[in-house]
Amino acid sequence: MNIRSTILNLMGLKNKVDWKLLLFLILFLDVKLGVKILAIILIYLLRFDFHFGFKLKNSRLPLFYLLIALIAIAGAIINKTYALPNYALVLSGGIGFWLLCILAVHQVKLAVERNELAVIHDTILLFFLINGVISLLNLGLIVLETHAFNPYTYQGQYQKYFMNTGDYIKGVTFDTSTTNAILNAFGVIYFLIRNNFLMVLFCMVILLLTVSNFTNLALIFILLLLFVFKSSKNQKSLITVCLIVFVIFMAKISPQNNSYLKGGRYLFHHQLINASPIVIPSPVLRITERPDRSLGPEEKREKTAMLYIDSIYRIHEQTGLKNKPSYLTNAVLISDAGRIKVPKDDINSASFQSLKNTPPEQHPLLNFIQIHHAALPVSGHSVHLYLPGKALGLLQTINFFKHHPGKLIAGDGLGNFSSKLAFRVTGLGINGGYLSKYSYINPDFLVNHLDLYLYFFSKNAEFHSFTNSPFSVYDQLIAEYGLLGIAAFFICYIRFFAQHWKVITYGLPLLVLTMGMLFIDYWFEKLSILIFFELFLFLDIKESSAAQI
């Protein structure tokens, strides 16, 4: 698709877009739960229909959503948690999340059923354009604030941006940058299969701006599979261009990301409180002559400081003090021509270093640890953990079922062990606000995933990553819904879409990518990326069926 045809297509979108669907997607993907509920209300007022079509055979919608709500109710009865204080509200809220999923997927299915294929495709195109423009506006505001053309290398303002710049590229959802990253990874695959060169690059650029390393690596893996097994010559060229753009971004725009990834490997093996960095001895070379890749974090800071001091010393040697007027301080440098040299910002000064103060959002966590330290086996005591939180969370779940095999069938119950809801109802401000007087913390959750989360996220920002959070859809399903929940997911959700694997095009790589993304957060409860995944799969199934006919 050339530039001229793309512009003409954009000009004609006004009369070829399902505006109800577009409005619903924009509102439902918003981070605020209230906006999501508003989106549901509006779309049902505009498109009133409650014929869901759930069936044991050839169900119109994934039967998983209905089954998981029933399993949650059964779990509350089996575990007798329904009688616990404040749990009735938790159970109602959890069932409410699953009902929102049903209402949302029904409207997406209706949009695909009632519109022509071209209308849905143009609606998706317009959504990604809007999301991309807002993402670029996010970046533009950062550039204006920092006065730095490349904020990914800007270390001022106590490193508010720098490696964290991608966290502020949230797009139309105003959710975490990871949500924006996954949506654009979807877009890259979708537009790649449809041979839309410009939109592939556009989504790839927005994805890279979010600096979501896990999403980047997952997408590259999918693209390489497509390159080898299922792609045309033009698509192979597009994949190659995407890989080149990725390398350029990592090398030139955000080079410190390499250090971050190395640091991630370091933390994976050496997650110690106040641990000393890895020191590679060099008996021959000065630290200023050694390559950055051989240095630890502290050594890099030392090298920077020494290079700065050496540069100041050389300037003093070259200019001398005799050319300096008496009314200028010793800090002012004069060139041979008598011009005053304005020194650059000292990146070793306080404003270029990360803040050492405890941020406000961590105070509730620290206070909670202090009050409940006796009940917290990890965060409440001087325990050193050597594995990332994601792996430890899985080990906690396995260990829990070893000691409670009777709960393996239906799980520990909704909101009792591993879910966004379980974190939210603590009243600690994790995953959204909640009234403290209605707070609920199950003892199993307290000594496992909550304890683990408190351990990592009450510490320095370097520990605040998805690798250290126990969030995972798979963990949620097995821990809170047991074997019944995980079986319902694979049989009645994954199989619902995967059974069309022989005919779908972009749907299959999107399915593989989504299954990988389910490791990093409670995506069903976040009510975001999965609704787009379902839209793509419904559309691909309809398109493939029409092609067969």
RALIN-V111446 format. One record per residue. PSI is psi in whole degrees, -180 to 180 (999 if undefined). Layout:
psi->PSI
psi->PSI
//
This chain:
psi->121
psi->175
psi->-41
psi->-45
psi->-34
psi->-44
psi->-41
psi->-38
psi->-40
psi->-39
psi->-27
psi->6
psi->-25
psi->-40
psi->8
psi->23
psi->141
psi->94
psi->-29
psi->-45
psi->-43
psi->-46
psi->-42
psi->-46
psi->-45
psi->-43
psi->-42
psi->-29
psi->-7
psi->147
psi->-28
psi->129
psi->-37
psi->-38
psi->-37
psi->-44
psi->-40
psi->-40
psi->-42
psi->-45
psi->-46
psi->-44
psi->-32
psi->-26
psi->-36
psi->-31
psi->80
psi->114
psi->128
psi->26
psi->87
psi->-35
psi->35
psi->131
psi->154
psi->-29
psi->132
psi->48
psi->140
psi->-37
psi->160
psi->122
psi->-13
psi->-44
psi->-40
psi->-42
psi->-41
psi->-33
psi->-39
psi->-38
psi->-37
psi->-43
psi->-43
psi->-39
psi->-39
psi->-36
psi->-45
psi->-45
psi->-5
psi->32
psi->-12
psi->-22
psi->-6
psi->148
psi->134
psi->-3
psi->-28
psi->-38
psi->-39
psi->-46
psi->-42
psi->-42
psi->-41
psi->-44
psi->-36
psi->-39
psi->-44
psi->-35
psi->-38
psi->-38
psi->-43
psi->-47
psi->-37
psi->-47
psi->-31
psi->-42
psi->-36
psi->-43
psi->-41
psi->-43
psi->-42
psi->-39
psi->-38
psi->-9
psi->157
psi->155
psi->-41
psi->-35
psi->-44
psi->-42
psi->-44
psi->-33
psi->-43
psi->-43
psi->-47
psi->-37
psi->-48
psi->-32
psi->-45
psi->-46
psi->-41
psi->-41
psi->-44
psi->-37
psi->-42
psi->-34
psi->-39
psi->-46
psi->-40
psi->-40
psi->-35
psi->-42
psi->-44
psi->-38
psi->-41
psi->-16
psi->27
psi->125
psi->-34
psi->90
psi->-13
psi->-14
psi->5
psi->122
psi->2
psi->-177
psi->41
psi->38
psi->39
psi->-39
psi->-103
psi->-121
psi->-15
psi->4
psi->-42
psi->-26
psi->-21
psi->-2
psi->84
psi->-16
psi->-158
psi->-19
psi->-23
psi->19
psi->-165
psi->156
psi->-24
psi->-39
psi->-46
psi->-40
psi->-46
psi->-41
psi->-43
psi->-28
psi->-41
psi->-45
psi->-40
psi->-47
psi->-46
psi->-50
psi->-26
psi->-49
psi->-30
psi->5
psi->36
psi->91
psi->-48
psi->-42
psi->-31
psi->-49
psi->-40
psi->-48
psi->-35
psi->-41
psi->-46
psi->-40
psi->-46
psi->-35
psi->-28
psi->-15
psi->49
psi->96
psi->-42
psi->-44
psi->-42
psi->-49
psi->-39
psi->-43
psi->-42
psi->-40
psi->-45
psi->-42
psi->-38
psi->-38
psi->-44
psi->-41
psi->-42
psi->-42
psi->-31
psi->81
psi->148
psi->178
psi->-41
psi->-39
psi->-36
psi->-38
psi->-42
psi->-43
psi->-42
psi->-43
psi->-42
psi->-43
psi->-38
psi->-43
psi->-40
psi->-47
psi->-43
psi->-44
psi->-46
psi->-34
psi->-37
psi->-40
psi->-46
psi->65
psi->-25
psi->-12
psi->-31
psi->-41
psi->-37
psi->-43
psi->-39
psi->-39
psi->-35
psi->-41
psi->-36
psi->-46
psi->-31
psi->-38
psi->-22
psi->62
psi->85
psi->147
psi->126
psi->33
psi->146
psi->145
psi->161
psi->128
psi->122
psi->110
psi->143
psi->91
psi->-14
psi->-54
psi->145
psi->159
psi->-28
psi->-15
psi->-7
psi->144
psi->151
psi->-34
psi->-18
psi->2
psi->149
psi->175
psi->-46
psi->-37
psi->-35
psi->-41
psi->-41
psi->-40
psi->-44
psi->-45
psi->-42
psi->-39
psi->-39
psi->-47
psi->-42
psi->-39
psi->-41
psi->-41
psi->-41
psi->-39
psi->-42
psi->-39
psi->-40
psi->-42
psi->-33
psi->165
psi->-9
psi->-25
psi->0
psi->124
psi->153
psi->-26
psi->-4
psi->143
psi->168
psi->-19
psi->-15
psi->132
psi->137
psi->132
psi->173
psi->-29
psi->-1
psi->7
psi->146
psi->130
psi->123
psi->114
psi->149
psi->166
psi->139
psi->107
psi->-5
psi->-1
psi->170
psi->-40
psi->-13
psi->5
psi->155
psi->148
psi->139
psi->-13
psi->152
psi->121
psi->155
psi->-37
psi->-16
psi->-16
psi->-45
psi->-36
psi->-45
psi->-39
psi->-40
psi->-42
psi->-43
psi->-40
psi->-38
psi->25
psi->-31
psi->-29
psi->-6
psi->104
psi->-23
psi->-63
psi->-25
psi->-2
psi->167
psi->74
psi->136
psi->126
psi->137
psi->2
psi->155
psi->155
psi->-32
psi->-46
psi->-40
psi->-35
psi->-42
psi->-41
psi->-36
psi->-42
psi->-44
psi->-45
psi->-36
psi->-45
psi->-24
psi->-37
psi->-14
psi->63
psi->-23
psi->-18
psi->4
psi->-30
psi->-55
psi->4
psi->-176
psi->-7
psi->149
psi->128
psi->12
psi->-9
psi->-51
psi->94
psi->161
psi->-37
psi->-42
psi->-40
psi->-39
psi->-42
psi->1
psi->-22
psi->12
psi->4
psi->15
psi->125
psi->33
psi->160
psi->159
psi->140
psi->126
psi->-30
psi->-17
psi->13
psi->152
psi->128
psi->112
psi->140
psi->-35
psi->-37
psi->-39
psi->-47
psi->0
psi->-98
psi->-37
psi->-44
psi->-44
psi->-44
psi->-45
psi->-37
psi->-48
psi->-42
psi->5
psi->3
psi->-163
psi->159
psi->-25
psi->-19
psi->-8
psi->76
psi->164
psi->-23
psi->-21
psi->-1
psi->141
psi->9
psi->131
psi->134
psi->-42
psi->-43
psi->-42
psi->-47
psi->-45
psi->-36
psi->-43
psi->-20
psi->-4
psi->-160
psi->-31
psi->-42
psi->-47
psi->-34
psi->-42
psi->-37
psi->-50
psi->-35
psi->-42
psi->-1
psi->-62
psi->-45
psi->-30
psi->-40
psi->-38
psi->-20
psi->-15
psi->19
psi->-25
psi->-22
psi->-26
psi->155
psi->-85
psi->-16
psi->-37
psi->-52
psi->-32
psi->-37
psi->-44
psi->-45
psi->-43
psi->-40
psi->-32
psi->-39
psi->-23
psi->-10
psi->-17
psi->-6
psi->172
psi->75
psi->-29
psi->-43
psi->-23
psi->-16
psi->55
psi->-89
psi->-28
psi->-29
psi->-33
psi->-39
psi->-45
psi->-37
psi->-46
psi->-43
psi->-43
psi->-42
psi->-44
psi->-39
psi->-44
psi->-43
psi->-42
psi->-39
psi->-42
psi->-38
psi->-39
psi->-42
psi->999
//
